[in-house]
Amino acid sequence: MTIRQLTDSDLQSLANICETAADKFKANAADLREWRHPHLAEQFERQEKEAREFSSIFMNAEPLEVSYESA
């Protein structure tokens, strides 16, 4: 088992990654609506919402340790 300390910088990076993904999901949803694929657009809208929620969680989190199995 490996343990990694996530610092403030790591958490900010994760928040930024989530925001970038959310922006892409939003753009994809807009394209899909334009192309008349509402069900797929809704999926990307849900993913955008979830990515923004995770971004907020990471931005407000305190440094923490994560344990994981190495691949």
Secondary structure, 3 states (H helix, E strand, C coil): CEEEEECHHHHHHHHHHHHHHHHHHHHHHHHHHHCCCHHHHHHHHHHHHHHHHHHHHHHHCCCEEEEECCC
